[in-house]
Amino acid sequence: MQVWFAKFKADFKLNFIDSARWKWLMEGLGNTLKITFFSLLIGLVLGVVVAAVRSTYDKNKEVMAKHKGVGYYVFSVVNAICKLYLTVIRGTPVVVQLLIMYFIIFATSREDVLIATIAFGINSGAYVAEILRGGIMSIDNGQFEAGRSLGFNYVQTMFYIIIPQVFKSVLPTLCNEFIVLLKETSVAGYVGVMDLTKAGDLIRGRTFSAFMPLIAVALIYLVLVVVLTSLVGVLERRLRRSER
Amino acid sequence: MNDKIKQESVIRVCGLKKYYKGGVIKALDGVDAEIKRGEVVVVIGPSGSGKSTFLRSLNMLEIPSEGQIFVNGVDIVGKGVNINEHRQKMGMVFQHFNLFPHMTILKNMTVAPITLLKKSREEAEKKAMELLEVVGLADRANSYPSQLSGGQKQRIAIVRALCMEPDVMLFDEPTSALDPEMVGEVLDVMKRLAREGMTMIVVTHEMGFAREVADRVIFMDAGVIIEEGTPAEIFDTPKSERLQGFLAKVL
């Protein structure tokens, strides 16, 4: 037992204390959180815009088709672009998207954290858009008609009547999407980003001892996810309560 | 009864057609109608006869394929019409109430007047409370829709529409989703509204209500108006075979 404990201690010292290797993990964690947070923002903005375009088009195409203004054709093209974006992003692996971003689109730049953030943001935007659109579509059309029949225009109906209801119903799903995003950023090491996973792997490469660094990395992810998940749970319960 | 009806027409419908799937389904196949100020018109007919489509066309919730709808002399189907302004003057009550579940009753009733008519909050709430008093639901002002019964919800839906001070009220089967014992309370509110001189167009299966309250009854089938007249003419001396057949089934 004592032998085992001494070995554990030595292992711990080798992997985390020597050459201040724990700092690598901290730096990696910092990058992971940075990438997650900013790609979350990009995803949210992209998602809201794409969901707005897609559902506005679906709800108004009958009216617009009747008048056949220039706006109708412009809107049709924008809608088609959004559809293409959703298909491509959701139809290809995020690692491939990341590699394309790094080695093709931003081939001249070495800002690896920034590029990873953009890649994950664009990826997340597609999923956020579909969550939001699903939320909008799940609201009974009668709500929409009631708003319009009172004289609200399309945007006002969305703002006062539909969005508050959508927000309530999709918030937990949205939060879960962000938890998934946190874990997905672990592939950022593919383009040389020193994220949490990469940091653990680097330590492993230096110390030739895999157990400590990799388990540490796993534990850090696990703690983050468990904490976030329980926050979502609290949020979910609170939302449900206000419904009565 | 008839001195409340003015000669001036509020709504005039000319050759209204509504096709689905490129003309395969003809929900409305040429409807002409005129509704005068203060008139209560009840539209009856078998399901799928186009009566709801007709009603919903009147505030453009259904976009007509052809035809014109004049409201106070303006063709609302035409280009360049601000449909939102017209809808403010046309209250609508739905079969499934469509109250806003995330707002209290009072908020349900005041959100549109405050936002669209630029009323002050106090003014809008005062008006709402008056109307709630009339329908006997003043004590529910701060409840949420999910806490009300069907009949209560529909009474709220009616007064929510009235908060916008409309010229015309459209009712799309307002009692069809209610338990039988709640139908009466909703019809009472509608009767009261009719007595006060509101112009009303009501799609319903309540033949008793039609006979008692309507100034004119319209019978529709297969997307056209088959017969129209006073309740006595429609119910006691139906001329067309289809109306006779329909009445034999529902009465």
Boltz contact constraints between the chains, C-beta under 6 A:
constraints:
  - contact:
      token1: [A, 62]
      token2: [B, 63]
      max_distance: 6.0
  - contact:
      token1: [A, 142]
      token2: [B, 94]
      max_distance: 6.0
  - contact:
      token1: [A, 142]
      token2: [B, 96]
      max_distance: 6.0
  - contact:
      token1: [A, 142]
      token2: [B, 98]
      max_distance: 6.0
  - contact:
      token1: [A, 143]
      token2: [B, 98]
      max_distance: 6.0
  - contact:
      token1: [A, 145]
      token2: [B, 61]
      max_distance: 6.0
  - contact:
      token1: [A, 146]
      token2: [B, 98]
      max_distance: 6.0
  - contact:
      token1: [A, 149]
      token2: [B, 59]
      max_distance: 6.0
  - contact:
      token1: [A, 149]
      token2: [B, 87]
      max_distance: 6.0
  - contact:
      token1: [A, 149]
      token2: [B, 92]
      max_distance: 6.0
  - contact:
      token1: [A, 150]
      token2: [B, 112]
      max_distance: 6.0
  - contact:
      token1: [A, 151]
      token2: [B, 84]
      max_distance: 6.0
  - contact:
      token1: [A, 151]
      token2: [B, 87]
      max_distance: 6.0
  - contact:
      token1: [A, 151]
      token2: [B, 88]
      max_distance: 6.0
  - contact:
      token1: [A, 151]
      token2: [B, 116]
      max_distance: 6.0
  - contact:
      token1: [A, 153]
      token2: [B, 84]
      max_distance: 6.0
  - contact:
      token1: [A, 160]
      token2: [B, 111]
      max_distance: 6.0
  - contact:
      token1: [A, 161]
      token2: [B, 100]
      max_distance: 6.0
  - contact:
      token1: [A, 164]
      token2: [B, 102]
      max_distance: 6.0
  - contact:
      token1: [A, 165]
      token2: [B, 102]
      max_distance: 6.0
